Amino acid sequence: MAKTIKVTTDNKISIVDVRFGDYKAVQAAIGGMIEPVKTQRMWDYFHRPMLMLVDEEGHIKRLPLNRTGSWMYGADKHGCPIAGDFILAVPTHEDFAAPPVAELESIKARLILDFDLEEVADNE
């Protein structure tokens, strides 16, 4: 089990436990089929390689838009927003893994400040 950050469509942020080696567990954390998303904007924001794991079928399911995820994806530039919750991950050679645990609190604090997110108890 590893910890990562989850941002929901209702602008809530928390640190959650996810078994990154278990595809079904990652799917459960985001609510659907996994689509890894990385952008130049995310690189610029985090100053390191970072992925958002989103529900590939978020638009088909008519999930609410995720304001924070949409900004990171660059929806203001190309018009394609992120629908549904997302979790953060880092790319590995063949897959993805949890971000370094030592960085989670500072990443969460910055996201709360920059995107006016509401902090909820971890693992909710």
DSSP file (Angstrom, degrees, kcal/mol; ACC not computed):
  #  RESIDUE AA STRUCTURE BP1 BP2  ACC     N-H-->O    O-->H-N    N-H-->O    O-->H-N    TCO  KAPPA ALPHA  PHI   PSI    X-CA   Y-CA   Z-CA
    1    1 A M              0   0    0      0, 0.0     2,-0.3     0, 0.0    18,-0.2   0.000 360.0 360.0 360.0 136.3    0.0    0.0    0.0
    2    2 A A  E     -A   18   0A   0     16,-2.2    16,-3.3    99,-0.0     2,-0.3  -0.898 360.0-120.0-129.5 159.5    1.3    3.5   -0.9
    3    3 A K  E     +A   17   0A   0     -2,-0.3     2,-0.3    14,-0.2    14,-0.2  -0.783  35.8 158.1-102.4 144.3    0.0    6.9   -0.2
    4    4 A T  E     -A   16   0A   0     12,-2.3    12,-2.8    -2,-0.3     2,-0.4  -0.919  40.6 -91.7-150.3 177.1   -0.9    9.5   -2.9
    5    5 A I  E     -A   15   0A   0     -2,-0.3    83,-2.0    10,-0.2     2,-0.4  -0.798  31.4-164.6 -99.8 136.8   -3.0   12.6   -3.3
    6    6 A K  E     -AB  14  87A   0      8,-2.8     8,-1.9    -2,-0.4     2,-0.5  -0.976   2.7-168.1-120.1 134.5   -6.6   12.5   -4.6
    7    7 A V  E     -AB  13  86A   0     79,-2.6    79,-2.2    -2,-0.4     6,-0.2  -0.990  13.6-154.8-122.1 125.2   -8.5   15.5   -5.8
    8    8 A T    >   -     0   0    0      4,-2.5     3,-1.4    -2,-0.5    60,-0.2  -0.452  29.6-108.0 -97.3 168.8  -12.3   15.1   -6.3
    9    9 A T  T 3  S+     0   0    0      1,-0.3    58,-0.3     2,-0.1    -1,-0.1   0.701 117.5  61.6 -68.8 -19.6  -14.7   17.0   -8.6
   10   10 A D  T 3  S-     0   0    0      2,-0.1    -1,-0.3    56,-0.1   108,-0.1   0.099 122.8-103.5 -95.4  24.1  -16.2   18.8   -5.6
   11   11 A N  S <  S+     0   0    0     -3,-1.4   107,-3.0     1,-0.2     2,-0.4   0.825  74.3 141.4  63.8  37.4  -12.8   20.4   -4.9
   12   12 A K  E     - c   0 118A   0    105,-0.2    -4,-2.5    -4,-0.1     2,-0.4  -0.864  31.7-162.9-107.9 146.1  -11.8   18.2   -2.0
   13   13 A I  E     +Ac   7 119A   0    105,-2.5   107,-2.4    -2,-0.4     2,-0.3  -0.979  17.2 153.1-130.7 140.9   -8.2   16.9   -1.5
   14   14 A S  E     -A    6   0A   0     -8,-1.9    -8,-2.8    -2,-0.4     2,-0.6  -0.975  44.0-108.3-155.2 165.8   -6.9   14.1    0.7
   15   15 A I  E     -A    5   0A   0    105,-0.3   108,-1.6    -2,-0.3     2,-0.3  -0.914  43.9-174.5 -99.7 125.7   -4.1   11.6    1.0
   16   16 A V  E     -A    4   0A   0    -12,-2.8   -12,-2.3    -2,-0.6     2,-0.5  -0.842  26.5-116.8-122.4 155.7   -5.3    8.1    0.2
   17   17 A D  E     +A    3   0A   0     -2,-0.3     2,-0.4   -14,-0.2   -14,-0.2  -0.795  37.3 173.5 -89.9 131.0   -3.8    4.6    0.3
   18   18 A V  E     -A    2   0A   0    -16,-3.3   -16,-2.2    -2,-0.5     2,-1.2  -1.000  34.6-134.6-138.9 136.8   -3.6    2.9   -3.1
   19   19 A R    >   -     0   0    0     -2,-0.4     3,-1.8   -18,-0.2     7,-0.3  -0.769  24.4-173.0 -88.1  94.6   -2.0   -0.4   -4.1
   20   20 A F  T 3  S+     0   0    0     -2,-1.2    76,-0.2     1,-0.3    -1,-0.2   0.747  79.8  59.7 -65.5 -23.9   -0.3    0.8   -7.2
   21   21 A G  T 3  S+     0   0    0      1,-0.1     2,-0.6    -3,-0.1    -1,-0.3   0.549  94.6  74.1 -78.9  -5.8    0.8   -2.7   -8.2
   22   22 A D    X>  -     0   0    0     -3,-1.8     4,-1.9     1,-0.2     3,-0.5  -0.911  66.4-162.1-113.7 104.9   -2.9   -3.8   -8.3
   23   23 A Y  H 3> S+     0   0    0     -2,-0.6     4,-2.4     1,-0.3    -1,-0.2   0.863  91.7  52.9 -54.0 -42.2   -4.6   -2.4  -11.4
   24   24 A K  H 3> S+     0   0    0      1,-0.2     4,-2.3     2,-0.2    -1,-0.3   0.864 107.0  52.7 -64.6 -36.4   -8.1   -3.0   -9.9
   25   25 A A  H <> S+     0   0    0     -3,-0.5     4,-1.6    -6,-0.2    -1,-0.2   0.889 109.8  47.9 -67.2 -38.6   -7.2   -1.1   -6.8
   26   26 A V  H  X S+     0   0    0     -4,-1.9     4,-1.3    -7,-0.3    -2,-0.2   0.912 110.6  51.9 -67.6 -41.5   -6.0    1.9   -8.8
   27   27 A Q  H  X>S+     0   0    0     -4,-2.4     4,-2.2     1,-0.2     5,-1.5   0.913 108.2  51.8 -58.3 -43.1   -9.3    1.7  -10.8
   28   28 A A  H  <5S+     0   0    0     -4,-2.3    -1,-0.2     1,-0.2    -2,-0.2   0.862 104.7  57.2 -62.4 -35.9  -11.2    1.8   -7.6
   29   29 A A  H  <5S+     0   0    0     -4,-1.6    -1,-0.2     1,-0.2    -2,-0.2   0.817 119.2  29.3 -66.9 -30.6   -9.4    4.9   -6.4
   30   30 A I  H  <5S-     0   0    0     -4,-1.3    55,-0.4    -3,-0.5    -2,-0.2   0.557 109.5-116.8-106.7 -11.2  -10.4    6.9   -9.5
   31   31 A G  T  <5S+     0   0    0     -4,-2.2     2,-0.3     1,-0.2    -3,-0.2   0.686  77.4  11.3  89.1  18.1  -13.7    5.2  -10.2
   32   32 A G  S   <S-     0   0    0     -5,-1.5    -2,-0.2    -6,-0.2    -1,-0.2  -0.987 102.9 -10.1 173.6-163.3  -13.1    3.7  -13.6
   33   33 A M  S    S-     0   0    0     -2,-0.3    23,-3.2     1,-0.1     2,-0.3  -0.362  71.1-113.8 -63.2 136.3  -10.7    2.7  -16.4
   34   34 A I  E     +D   55   0A   0     21,-0.2    21,-0.2    22,-0.1    -1,-0.1  -0.562  34.6 176.4 -81.7 129.1   -7.2    4.3  -15.8
   35   35 A E  E     -D   54   0A   0     19,-2.2    19,-2.4    -2,-0.3     2,-0.3  -0.954  20.9-145.5-127.5 113.7   -5.9    6.9  -18.2
   36   36 A P  E     -D   53   0A   0      0, 0.0     2,-0.4     0, 0.0    17,-0.2  -0.621  18.3-167.4 -76.9 135.3   -2.5    8.4  -17.3
   37   37 A V  E     +D   52   0A   0     15,-2.7    15,-2.6    -2,-0.3     2,-0.4  -0.985  12.1 170.6-126.3 129.1   -2.2   12.1  -18.2
   38   38 A K        +     0   0    0     -2,-0.4     2,-0.3    13,-0.2    13,-0.1  -0.998   5.7 174.9-136.9 144.3    0.9   14.1  -18.3
   39   39 A T     >  -     0   0    0     -2,-0.4     4,-1.8    11,-0.3    11,-0.2  -0.921  45.1-111.8-141.0 163.3    1.4   17.6  -19.6
   40   40 A Q  H  > S+     0   0    0     -2,-0.3     4,-2.8     1,-0.2     5,-0.2   0.869 118.3  59.3 -62.0 -36.8    4.1   20.3  -19.8
   41   41 A R  H  > S+     0   0    0      1,-0.2     4,-2.2    31,-0.2    -1,-0.2   0.885 104.4  49.3 -62.0 -38.4    2.0   22.3  -17.4
   42   42 A M  H  > S+     0   0    0     30,-0.4     4,-2.9     2,-0.2     5,-0.3   0.908 110.3  50.9 -66.8 -41.1    2.2   19.6  -14.8
   43   43 A W  H  X S+     0   0    0     -4,-1.8     4,-2.2     1,-0.2     5,-0.5   0.937 112.6  46.7 -59.6 -46.5    6.0   19.4  -15.3
   44   44 A D  H  < S+     0   0    0     -4,-2.8    -2,-0.2     2,-0.2    -1,-0.2   0.878 115.8  45.7 -64.1 -38.1    6.2   23.2  -14.8
   45   45 A Y  H  < S+     0   0    0     -4,-2.2    -2,-0.2    -5,-0.2    -1,-0.2   0.933 124.6  29.4 -72.1 -47.4    3.9   23.1  -11.8
   46   46 A F  H  < S-     0   0    0     -4,-2.9    -2,-0.2     2,-0.2    -3,-0.2   0.632  93.5-136.7 -90.5 -14.9    5.5   20.2   -9.9
   47   47 A H  S  < S+     0   0    0     -4,-2.2    -3,-0.2    -5,-0.3    -4,-0.1   0.849  80.1  61.4  58.9  36.5    9.1   20.7  -11.3
   48   48 A R  S    S-     0   0    0     -5,-0.5    -2,-0.2    -6,-0.3     2,-0.2  -0.943 104.7 -68.2-173.1 162.8    9.4   16.9  -11.8
   49   49 A P        +     0   0    0      0, 0.0     2,-0.3     0, 0.0   -11,-0.0  -0.492  61.6 165.3 -64.1 130.2    7.6   14.2  -13.9
   50   50 A M        -     0   0    0     -2,-0.2     2,-0.3   -11,-0.2   -11,-0.3  -0.993  20.3-156.3-147.7 145.7    4.1   13.7  -12.5
   51   51 A L  E     - E   0  89A   0     38,-3.4    38,-2.1    -2,-0.3     2,-0.5  -0.907  10.7-144.6-120.1 149.4    1.0   12.0  -13.8
   52   52 A M  E     -DE  37  88A   0    -15,-2.6   -15,-2.7    -2,-0.3     2,-0.7  -0.962  16.0-149.7-102.1 132.0   -2.7   12.4  -13.1
   53   53 A L  E     +DE  36  87A   0     34,-3.1    34,-1.6    -2,-0.5     2,-0.2  -0.926  29.2 172.2-101.2 117.6   -4.5    9.1  -13.2
   54   54 A V  E     -DE  35  86A   0    -19,-2.4   -19,-2.2    -2,-0.7     2,-0.7  -0.730  42.4 -88.8-122.7 167.4   -8.0    9.8  -14.4
   55   55 A D  E >   -D   34   0A   0     30,-0.6     3,-2.1    28,-0.4    28,-0.2  -0.705  31.4-151.0 -78.9 114.1  -11.1    7.9  -15.4
   56   56 A E  T 3  S+     0   0    0    -23,-3.2     3,-0.3    -2,-0.7     4,-0.2   0.779  96.7  45.3 -56.2 -29.1  -10.8    7.3  -19.1
   57   57 A E  T 3> S+     0   0    0    -24,-0.3     4,-2.7     1,-0.2    -1,-0.3   0.106  74.8 120.8-104.1  21.1  -14.6    7.2  -19.5
   58   58 A G  T <4>S+     0   0    0     -3,-2.1     5,-2.8     1,-0.2    -1,-0.2   0.870  79.3  42.6 -54.2 -42.1  -15.3   10.3  -17.4
   59   59 A H  T >45S+     0   0    0     -3,-0.3     3,-1.1    -4,-0.2    -1,-0.2   0.894 112.8  52.3 -73.3 -39.5  -17.0   12.2  -20.2
   60   60 A I  T 345S+     0   0    0      1,-0.3    -2,-0.2    -4,-0.2    -1,-0.2   0.891 111.4  47.7 -61.7 -39.1  -18.9    9.2  -21.4
   61   61 A K  T 3<5S-     0   0    0     -4,-2.7    -1,-0.3    22,-0.1    -2,-0.2   0.486 112.0-125.4 -78.6  -3.3  -20.2    8.6  -17.8
   62   62 A R  T < 5 +     0   0    0     -3,-1.1    -3,-0.2    -5,-0.2    -2,-0.1   0.884  45.2 175.9  57.5  41.9  -21.1   12.3  -17.7
   63   63 A L      < -     0   0    0     -5,-2.8    -1,-0.2    -6,-0.2     3,-0.1  -0.401  38.3 -91.7 -71.3 153.2  -19.0   12.8  -14.5
   64   64 A P        -     0   0    0      0, 0.0    20,-2.4     0, 0.0     2,-0.1  -0.264  49.3 -97.8 -61.4 154.4  -18.6   16.3  -13.1
   65   65 A L  B     -F   83   0B   0     18,-0.3     2,-0.7    -3,-0.1    18,-0.3  -0.456  26.7-133.6 -74.7 147.8  -15.7   18.3  -14.4
   66   66 A N     >  -     0   0    0     16,-3.2     4,-2.7     1,-0.2    16,-0.5  -0.903  13.5-163.0-104.6 108.9  -12.6   18.5  -12.2
   67   67 A R  H  > S+     0   0    0     -2,-0.7     4,-1.9   -58,-0.3    -1,-0.2   0.908  88.7  43.3 -59.6 -47.2  -11.5   22.1  -12.0
   68   68 A T  H  > S+     0   0    0    -60,-0.2     4,-2.3     2,-0.2    -1,-0.2   0.941 116.3  46.9 -66.8 -47.8   -7.9   21.4  -10.8
   69   69 A G  H  > S+     0   0    0      1,-0.2     4,-2.1     2,-0.2    -2,-0.2   0.876 110.1  54.1 -61.5 -38.1   -7.4   18.5  -13.2
   70   70 A S  H  X>S+     0   0    0     -4,-2.7     5,-2.8    12,-0.3     4,-0.9   0.894 108.6  48.6 -65.1 -39.8   -8.7   20.5  -16.1
   71   71 A W  H ><5S+     0   0    0     -4,-1.9     3,-0.8    -5,-0.2    -2,-0.2   0.940 112.1  48.6 -64.2 -45.5   -6.2   23.3  -15.4
   72   72 A M  H 3<5S+     0   0    0     -4,-2.3   -30,-0.4     1,-0.3   -31,-0.2   0.849 110.7  51.6 -63.4 -32.3   -3.3   20.8  -15.1
   73   73 A Y  H 3<5S-     0   0    0     -4,-2.1    -1,-0.3    -5,-0.2    -2,-0.2   0.675 116.1-117.0 -76.6 -17.5   -4.5   19.2  -18.4
   74   74 A G  T XX5 +     0   0    0     -4,-0.9     3,-2.1    -3,-0.8     4,-1.7   0.765  57.7 155.6  87.5  27.2   -4.5   22.6  -20.1
   75   75 A A  H 3>< +     0   0    0     -5,-2.8     4,-2.7     1,-0.3    -4,-0.1   0.795  68.9  64.9 -59.1 -28.8   -8.2   22.7  -20.9
   76   76 A D  H 34 S+     0   0    0     -6,-0.3    -1,-0.3     1,-0.2    -5,-0.1   0.746 109.1  40.6 -65.1 -21.6   -8.1   26.5  -21.0
   77   77 A K  H <4 S+     0   0    0     -3,-2.1    -2,-0.2     3,-0.1    -1,-0.2   0.836 132.8  18.2 -92.2 -39.9   -5.9   26.1  -24.1
   78   78 A H  H  < S-     0   0    0     -4,-1.7    -3,-0.2     2,-0.1    -2,-0.2   0.510  94.2-122.3-117.6  -6.2   -7.5   23.2  -25.9
   79   79 A G  S  < S+     0   0    0     -4,-2.7    -4,-0.1    -5,-0.3    -3,-0.1   0.557  71.9 120.0  82.7   7.3  -11.0   23.0  -24.5
   80   80 A C        -     0   0    0     -6,-0.2    -1,-0.2   -10,-0.1    -2,-0.1  -0.862  45.5-166.5-109.2  99.2  -10.9   19.3  -23.3
   81   81 A P        -     0   0    0      0, 0.0     2,-0.5     0, 0.0   -22,-0.1  -0.275  24.3-106.7 -81.0 168.2  -11.5   19.2  -19.5
   82   82 A I        -     0   0    0    -16,-0.5   -16,-3.2   -15,-0.1     2,-0.5  -0.820  31.0-157.3 -91.5 130.8  -10.9   16.4  -17.1
   83   83 A A  B     +F   65   0B   0     -2,-0.5   -28,-0.4   -18,-0.3   -18,-0.3  -0.950  54.3  11.7-112.3 126.6  -14.1   14.7  -15.9
   84   84 A G  S    S-     0   0    0    -20,-2.4   -15,-0.1    -2,-0.5   -53,-0.1  -0.346  97.2 -43.7 102.7 175.6  -14.1   12.8  -12.6
   85   85 A D        -     0   0    0    -55,-0.4   -30,-0.6    -2,-0.1     2,-0.3  -0.274  52.8-158.6 -73.7 161.9  -11.7   12.5   -9.7
   86   86 A F  E     -BE   7  54A   0    -79,-2.2   -79,-2.6   -32,-0.1     2,-0.3  -0.981   9.3-155.3-139.8 157.3   -7.9   12.0  -10.1
   87   87 A I  E     -BE   6  53A   0    -34,-1.6   -34,-3.1    -2,-0.3     2,-0.3  -0.913  25.1-117.4-122.5 156.6   -5.0   10.7   -8.1
   88   88 A L  E     + E   0  52A   0    -83,-2.0     2,-0.3    -2,-0.3   -36,-0.2  -0.691  36.6 163.7 -94.5 147.8   -1.3   11.7   -8.6
   89   89 A A  E     - E   0  51A   0    -38,-2.1   -38,-3.4    -2,-0.3     9,-0.2  -0.942  30.4-125.3-149.1 167.1    1.4    9.3   -9.6
   90   90 A V  E     -G   97   0C   0      7,-2.9     7,-2.4    -2,-0.3   -40,-0.1  -0.943  32.1-110.5-117.0 144.4    4.9    9.3  -10.9
   91   91 A P  E     -G   96   0C   0      0, 0.0     5,-0.3     0, 0.0     2,-0.2  -0.456  32.7-170.7 -71.7 143.9    6.0    7.6  -14.1
   92   92 A T        -     0   0    0      3,-2.2     5,-0.0    -2,-0.1     0, 0.0  -0.580  46.2 -80.0-116.6-173.6    8.3    4.6  -13.8
   93   93 A H  S    S+     0   0    0     -2,-0.2     3,-0.0     1,-0.2     0, 0.0   0.892 123.9   3.0 -58.7 -41.1   10.1    2.7  -16.5
   94   94 A E  S    S-     0   0    0      2,-0.0    -1,-0.2    -3,-0.0     2,-0.1   0.508 136.0  -1.5-123.1  -8.1    7.1    0.7  -17.5
   95   95 A D  S    S-     0   0    0     -5,-0.1    -3,-2.2     0, 0.0     2,-0.3  -0.369  80.8 -80.2-151.1-137.6    4.2    1.9  -15.4
   96   96 A F  E     -G   91   0C   0     -5,-0.3     2,-0.3   -76,-0.2    -3,-0.0  -0.967  31.5-173.1-147.8 161.3    3.5    4.4  -12.6
   97   97 A A  E     -G   90   0C   0     -7,-2.4    -7,-2.9    -2,-0.3   -95,-0.0  -0.864  38.3 -70.4-145.9 175.2    4.0    4.5   -8.8
   98   98 A A        -     0   0    0     -2,-0.3    -9,-0.2    -9,-0.2   -94,-0.1  -0.407  54.2-105.3 -69.6 147.6    3.1    6.7   -5.8
   99   99 A P        -     0   0    0      0, 0.0   -96,-0.2     0, 0.0    -1,-0.1  -0.317  57.3 -72.7 -63.7 159.1    4.8   10.0   -5.5
  100  100 A P    >>  -     0   0    0      0, 0.0     3,-1.9     0, 0.0     4,-0.6  -0.349  41.2-135.9 -57.2 128.6    7.5   10.1   -2.8
  101  101 A V  H >> S+     0   0    0      1,-0.3     3,-0.9     2,-0.2     4,-0.5   0.816 101.7  64.3 -58.4 -32.8    5.8   10.1    0.6
  102  102 A A  H 34 S+     0   0    0      1,-0.2     4,-0.3     2,-0.1    -1,-0.3   0.720 105.2  46.2 -64.3 -20.7    8.1   12.8    1.9
  103  103 A E  H <> S+     0   0    0     -3,-1.9     4,-2.5     1,-0.1    -1,-0.2   0.568  87.7  88.7 -97.1 -11.2    6.7   15.2   -0.7
  104  104 A L  H <X S+     0   0    0     -3,-0.9     4,-2.9    -4,-0.6     5,-0.2   0.898  86.6  47.8 -61.1 -46.2    3.0   14.5   -0.2
  105  105 A E  H  X S+     0   0    0     -4,-0.5     4,-2.5     1,-0.2    -1,-0.2   0.902 114.5  46.2 -64.1 -40.5    2.2   17.1    2.5
  106  106 A S  H  > S+     0   0    0     -4,-0.3     4,-2.1     2,-0.2    -1,-0.2   0.890 113.7  48.9 -70.7 -37.1    4.0   19.9    0.7
  107  107 A I  H  X S+     0   0    0     -4,-2.5     4,-2.5     2,-0.2    -2,-0.2   0.939 113.0  48.1 -63.3 -46.4    2.3   19.0   -2.6
  108  108 A K  H  X S+     0   0    0     -4,-2.9     4,-2.5    -5,-0.2    -2,-0.2   0.924 110.9  50.5 -60.7 -45.5   -1.1   18.9   -0.9
  109  109 A A  H  X S+     0   0    0     -4,-2.5     4,-2.1     1,-0.2    -1,-0.2   0.901 111.5  48.1 -61.1 -41.4   -0.5   22.2    0.9
  110  110 A R  H  X S+     0   0    0     -4,-2.1     4,-3.0     2,-0.2     5,-0.2   0.917 111.6  49.3 -66.5 -42.5    0.4   23.9   -2.4
  111  111 A L  H  X S+     0   0    0     -4,-2.5     4,-2.4     2,-0.2     6,-0.4   0.902 109.5  52.6 -63.2 -40.6   -2.6   22.5   -4.2
  112  112 A I  H  X>S+     0   0    0     -4,-2.5     4,-1.0    -5,-0.2     5,-0.8   0.936 114.9  42.0 -59.3 -46.9   -4.9   23.7   -1.4
  113  113 A L  H  <5S+     0   0    0     -4,-2.1     3,-0.3    -5,-0.2    -2,-0.2   0.940 118.9  42.5 -65.4 -49.3   -3.5   27.2   -1.7
  114  114 A D  H  <5S+     0   0    0     -4,-3.0    -2,-0.2     1,-0.2    -1,-0.2   0.793 127.5  28.5 -73.0 -29.3   -3.3   27.4   -5.5
  115  115 A F  H  <5S-     0   0    0     -4,-2.4    -1,-0.2    -5,-0.2    -2,-0.2   0.294 100.3-120.2-118.4   9.0   -6.7   25.9   -6.2
  116  116 A D  T  <5 +     0   0    0     -4,-1.0     2,-0.2    -3,-0.3    -3,-0.2   0.919  51.1 173.6  52.0  49.9   -8.7   26.7   -3.1
  117  117 A L      < -     0   0    0     -5,-0.8     2,-0.6    -6,-0.4  -105,-0.2  -0.563  32.6-122.0 -88.2 152.3   -9.3   23.1   -2.3
  118  118 A E  E     -c   12   0A   0   -107,-3.0  -105,-2.5    -2,-0.2     2,-0.4  -0.842  23.4-134.2 -95.5 123.8  -11.0   21.8    0.9
  119  119 A E  E     -c   13   0A   0     -2,-0.6     2,-0.3  -107,-0.2  -105,-0.2  -0.624  25.7-173.1 -77.8 130.3   -8.8   19.4    2.9
  120  120 A V        -     0   0    0   -107,-2.4  -105,-0.3    -2,-0.4     3,-0.1  -0.831  38.7 -75.5-118.2 162.0  -10.7   16.3    4.1
  121  121 A A    >   -     0   0    0     -2,-0.3     3,-1.0     1,-0.1    -1,-0.1  -0.225  62.4 -94.0 -56.0 142.1   -9.5   13.6    6.4
  122  122 A D  T 3  S+     0   0    0      1,-0.2  -106,-0.2     2,-0.1    -1,-0.1  -0.238 106.3  20.8 -59.9 146.5   -7.1   11.2    4.7
  123  123 A N  T 3         0   0    0   -108,-1.6    -1,-0.2    -3,-0.1  -107,-0.1   0.733 360.0 360.0  65.3  28.0   -8.5    8.0    3.2
  124  124 A E    <         0   0    0     -3,-1.0    -2,-0.1  -109,-0.1    -1,-0.1   0.429 360.0 360.0 -94.3 360.0  -12.1    9.4    2.9
